[in-house]
Amino acid sequence: MAWAAEYGRHGVRANAVGPGATVTPGNADAVAILEAMTSGSPAGAPGRPVDIAFAVRFLASDESAYIHGATIDVDGGIVAARV
């Protein structure tokens, strides 16, 4: 991430969260499709909005102070299982 390199020395951390298939109120009518998409993943089920929020909260906390320019995949392992 270019922003991490450019702004890190000024105390700014730039990171990203890569969400996977997540059930939300907006796609609740497609739960069967999301379940089929994720059935072969290590988690075996779609994510919840709170799963994404936990990753964002971690990256915003002091616990991640030494993490710069990272993307955290919050996808139940689906990308790792398909690569």
Secondary structure, DSSP 8 states (H G I E B T S, - for coil): -HHHHHHGGGT----EEEE-SB--GGGGGGHHHHHHHHTTSSS-S-B-HHHHHHHHHHHHSGGGTT--S-EEEESTTHHHHH-
